[in-house]
């Protein structure tokens, strides 16, 4: 396997959503590239890894291993929403969905760096209809009793991941019950999990990614850099003082640039954008 492209201890990956492949498009939108074409483009644009995307999209078992290893790619992680406050539904989801995710990880367990289960809350229709609202109106958030249910449910998930040999990370997600800065801080208070800081989702929720790196740096164990604003990206990777490096962060940095591919898109357009993103980070020492 080729050596990963790293800066210090930061390893840069991309994600299928940057090429238009996610749950709402795979098998639906005919313009989504197939897995082989996507992986060729990710490897060809200078990334060291890829997120898993929808279950089975990149392949399963030996097929997934061969597709990644033959291109010098590692698996950065896989995103999964789980119903932490509904313990009956959670048990079923652990046995079905979390097991499926970690089984995919098992198939590439010899490829370093190892992937992280990237966990999130599924949210609700009310939260999705009011993005960022809870930052100023905490009545949109969980009650104390619901936070206790979350903590108990998440403890089961955390233990399951660790027992399977994986370090989980928690993702702040727009439309979920963990999006505002105070909600992220509550998760960090109630659990031992590391934070997957998603800069784009944090901006939508009224947070400051640069401040987040400073305030939560010791707990950040995964990083999603999203297409929010160029100034935010500049800040998170540079901060006029090298915020990421000064925070001591090491691990995956996953570039995400959600798109809905169109038949009219110029050939190679998505790959060209991800090459630009990779060069942008490389020029800033990452």
SULBELBEL-V783193 format. One record per residue. N is the residue number from 0. RES is the residue in one letter. PHI is phi in radians with two decimals (* if undefined). PSI is psi in degrees with one decimal (999 if undefined). D_CENTER is the distance of its C-alpha to the mean C-alpha in Angstrom with 2 decimals. Layout:
n res phi psi d_center
N RES PHI PSI D_CENTER
N RES PHI PSI D_CENTER
//
This chain:
n res phi psi d_center
0 X * 140.0 23.46
1 X -1.18 152.1 23.16
2 X -1.18 136.0 22.13
3 X -1.11 151.6 18.57
4 X -1.42 110.6 18.56
5 X -2.27 157.5 18.06
6 X -2.20 114.0 19.27
7 X 0.97 -118.4 20.57
8 X -1.90 18.2 17.87
9 X -1.74 128.7 14.86
10 X -2.01 128.9 13.60
11 X -1.77 126.7 12.18
12 X -2.15 170.9 10.24
13 X -2.13 -172.6 9.73
14 X -2.48 149.3 8.39
15 X -0.97 -31.0 11.02
16 X -1.11 -24.0 10.61
17 X -1.15 -17.9 12.09
18 X -1.94 9.8 15.06
19 X 1.58 9.3 15.30
20 X -1.80 105.4 14.18
21 X -2.67 -175.5 12.49
22 X -1.02 -30.7 14.18
23 X -1.49 -4.6 16.65
24 X -2.16 -33.6 17.85
25 X -1.12 125.6 17.96
26 X 1.40 -0.1 21.57
27 X -2.11 -51.7 22.50
28 X -1.55 116.3 22.30
29 X -1.22 -9.3 24.61
30 X -1.59 -2.0 23.24
31 X -1.24 131.1 19.89
32 X -1.19 152.1 20.32
33 X -1.28 167.6 20.75
34 X -1.05 -41.1 18.54
35 X -1.12 -45.7 21.11
36 X -1.10 -41.4 21.43
37 X -1.11 -46.7 17.74
38 X -1.12 -37.5 17.45
39 X -1.05 -41.3 20.67
40 X -1.22 -40.1 19.40
41 X -1.10 -47.0 16.24
42 X -1.13 -39.1 18.59
43 X -1.25 -17.6 21.27
44 X -1.75 9.6 19.43
45 X 1.68 14.9 18.85
46 X -1.58 152.6 15.34
47 X -1.64 -11.7 15.19
48 X -2.81 -179.4 12.43
49 X -2.58 143.9 10.33
50 X -1.33 161.4 7.44
51 X -1.24 -37.6 9.61
52 X 1.29 -165.1 9.70
53 X -1.00 144.9 12.48
54 X -0.93 125.9 14.45
55 X 1.50 -12.2 17.10
56 X -1.07 -45.0 16.30
57 X -1.47 -2.4 16.09
58 X 1.99 174.6 18.84
59 X -2.36 153.6 19.64
60 X 0.97 -132.9 21.43
61 X -1.06 -33.6 23.57
62 X -1.11 -44.3 22.68
63 X -1.09 -44.4 18.97
64 X -1.05 -46.2 20.18
65 X -1.16 -40.8 22.74
66 X -1.11 -37.3 20.63
67 X -1.38 -51.7 18.20
68 X -1.11 -35.7 20.92
69 X -1.21 -16.3 23.40
70 X -1.89 5.7 21.24
71 X 1.20 28.4 20.29
72 X -1.87 142.0 16.58
73 X -1.81 166.8 14.52
74 X -1.72 121.2 11.61
75 X -1.38 -38.6 8.48
76 X 3.00 -174.3 6.96
77 X -2.60 134.6 6.97
78 X -1.54 136.6 5.99
79 X -2.62 127.7 9.31
80 X -1.67 136.1 11.40
81 X -2.33 146.9 14.56
82 X -1.50 76.3 17.85
83 X -1.07 -32.4 18.40
84 X -1.51 -7.4 21.53
85 X -1.95 92.7 23.24
86 X -1.17 -30.2 24.09
87 X -1.15 -47.8 25.95
88 X -1.17 -31.2 23.16
89 X -1.14 -42.7 20.72
90 X -1.01 -43.7 22.99
91 X -1.13 -40.8 22.98
92 X -1.20 -35.0 19.23
93 X -1.10 -48.0 18.89
94 X -1.15 -30.2 21.63
95 X -1.72 -63.8 20.35
96 X -1.41 -46.0 16.61
97 X -1.20 -37.6 15.34
98 X -1.08 -41.6 18.12
99 X -1.07 -43.0 17.21
100 X -1.09 -48.5 13.63
101 X -1.25 -27.4 15.17
102 X -1.14 -38.7 18.05
103 X -1.08 -42.0 16.00
104 X -1.07 -41.2 14.73
105 X -0.99 -33.3 18.43
106 X -1.22 -16.1 19.52
107 X -2.16 26.1 17.92
108 X -1.16 -15.9 18.48
109 X -1.56 -2.8 20.92
110 X -1.72 121.5 18.59
111 X -1.75 152.5 17.35
112 X -1.19 156.5 15.01
113 X -1.36 149.9 13.92
114 X -1.29 158.6 10.58
115 X -2.03 132.0 8.91
116 X -1.11 117.8 8.83
117 X -1.78 100.2 5.77
118 X -1.77 144.2 8.38
119 X -2.55 164.5 9.46
120 X -1.52 141.9 12.96
121 X -1.31 -12.2 14.29
122 X 1.26 -154.0 16.40
123 X -2.75 168.2 19.71
124 X -1.07 -38.1 21.72
125 X -1.12 -44.1 23.13
126 X -1.18 -40.8 19.90
127 X -1.15 -28.4 18.63
128 X -1.41 -8.8 22.06
129 X -2.34 60.4 21.89
130 X -1.06 131.8 18.67
131 X 1.39 -5.1 19.01
132 X -1.09 -36.3 22.32
133 X -1.21 -13.9 21.69
134 X -1.10 -34.8 21.47
135 X -1.91 -18.6 25.24
136 X -2.18 95.2 26.28
137 X -1.26 -9.0 25.30
138 X -1.16 -16.9 27.26
139 X -1.38 -7.7 24.25
140 X -1.62 -179.8 22.43
141 X -1.19 151.4 23.08
142 X -1.35 170.2 26.50
143 X -1.03 -40.3 27.20
144 X -1.12 -38.6 27.90
145 X -1.22 -34.9 24.58
146 X -1.12 -36.0 22.75
147 X -1.16 -40.1 24.87
148 X -1.08 -43.0 23.94
149 X -1.01 -49.7 20.22
150 X -1.05 -43.2 20.89
151 X -1.15 -44.0 23.02
152 X -1.15 -42.6 20.68
153 X -1.17 -33.1 17.66
154 X -1.02 -37.0 20.06
155 X -1.14 -43.6 20.72
156 X -1.16 -43.6 17.15
157 X -1.03 -47.4 16.67
158 X -1.10 -39.5 19.98
159 X -1.08 -45.4 19.26
160 X -1.10 -46.8 16.21
161 X -1.10 -41.4 18.28
162 X -1.14 -25.4 21.30
163 X -1.52 -3.0 19.58
164 X 1.67 18.7 18.75
165 X -2.17 143.6 15.02
166 X -1.62 111.7 13.54
167 X -1.34 163.6 11.13
168 X -2.46 146.3 8.75
169 X -1.87 130.0 8.77
170 X -1.79 123.8 6.56
171 X -1.29 127.3 9.17
172 X -2.31 128.7 9.66
173 X -1.04 133.4 12.70
174 X 1.54 -3.5 15.37
175 X -1.74 -178.3 14.49
176 X -1.59 9.1 16.64
177 X -2.32 80.8 14.21
178 X -2.31 -41.5 13.81
179 X -1.25 153.3 16.88
180 X -0.93 -40.2 17.28
181 X -1.18 -30.0 19.88
182 X -1.28 -38.2 17.75
183 X -1.07 -44.6 15.07
184 X -1.09 -33.8 18.16
185 X -1.15 -41.5 19.53
186 X -1.07 -43.7 16.67
187 X -1.14 -31.5 17.16
188 X -1.26 -40.2 20.87
189 X -1.55 -14.5 20.97
190 X -2.31 172.4 18.73
191 X -1.80 8.1 18.19
192 X -1.27 149.5 14.42
193 X -1.37 160.8 12.41
194 X -1.75 130.6 10.15
195 X -1.60 99.1 6.53
196 X -1.36 115.9 8.09
197 X -1.78 111.1 7.01
198 X -1.15 -38.4 10.37
199 X -1.16 -46.7 11.10
200 X -1.13 -34.6 10.80
201 X -1.16 -39.6 12.74
202 X -1.09 -44.4 15.35
203 X -1.03 -36.1 15.94
204 X -1.46 4.4 16.55
205 X 1.57 12.2 19.05
206 X -1.67 170.9 17.42
207 X -2.04 111.5 17.81
208 X -1.03 -38.2 14.95
209 X -1.16 -44.4 17.69
210 X -1.08 -36.5 19.30
211 X -1.11 -40.6 16.13
212 X -1.07 -41.4 15.88
213 X -1.20 -45.1 19.56
214 X -1.34 -36.8 19.64
215 X -1.98 11.1 16.75
216 X -0.88 -38.5 16.52
217 X -1.18 -20.0 17.91
218 X -1.81 -9.0 15.21
219 X -1.34 118.0 12.10
220 X -2.11 9.1 10.90
221 X -2.83 151.8 7.46
222 X -2.51 127.1 6.86
223 X -1.94 117.0 5.29
224 X -1.74 116.8 8.76
225 X -1.94 166.8 9.69
226 X -1.44 73.1 13.21
227 X -1.61 -71.4 14.76
228 X -2.56 144.8 17.89
229 X -1.02 -37.2 19.16
230 X -1.13 -34.7 20.62
231 X -1.18 -44.6 17.36
232 X -1.07 -43.8 15.90
233 X -0.99 -43.6 19.27
234 X -1.16 -43.1 19.22
235 X -1.21 -31.5 15.94
236 X -1.70 -15.8 16.88
237 X -2.09 -57.9 20.60
238 X 0.95 22.5 21.75
239 X 0.91 15.6 25.20
240 X -2.83 17.7 24.86
241 X 1.03 58.1 21.87
242 X -0.95 -46.5 19.71
243 X -1.10 -47.3 16.95
244 X -1.16 -40.9 19.67
245 X -1.17 -25.4 21.88
246 X -1.30 -14.5 19.37
247 X 1.45 11.3 19.40
248 X -1.11 137.2 15.68
249 X -2.44 141.6 15.10
250 X 2.44 -159.1 12.22
251 X -1.40 139.4 9.41
252 X -2.08 114.1 8.81
253 X -1.84 120.4 6.69
254 X -1.47 127.2 8.82
255 X -2.22 132.8 8.29
256 X -2.47 80.7 11.69
257 X -0.99 128.6 12.16
258 X -2.40 155.7 15.73
259 X -1.90 104.1 18.32
260 X -1.14 142.0 20.45
261 X -2.07 152.4 24.17
262 X -1.08 -25.8 27.16
263 X -1.44 -4.7 28.46
264 X -1.09 136.6 25.62
265 X -1.04 146.5 27.26
266 X -0.97 130.8 26.76
267 X 1.34 9.5 23.90
268 X -1.04 -47.6 22.72
269 X -1.10 -42.9 18.96
270 X -1.10 -39.1 19.39
271 X -1.09 -40.6 21.51
272 X -1.12 -39.3 18.97
273 X -1.29 -27.9 16.37
274 X -1.16 -41.2 19.30
275 X -1.10 -43.7 20.07
276 X -1.08 -41.5 16.61
277 X -1.15 -41.9 16.87
278 X -1.14 -35.9 20.41
279 X -1.06 -46.5 19.60
280 X -1.18 -42.3 17.41
281 X -1.05 -38.1 20.00
282 X -1.17 -18.8 22.77
283 X -1.83 19.3 21.33
284 X 1.47 18.0 21.27
285 X -2.14 999 17.69
//
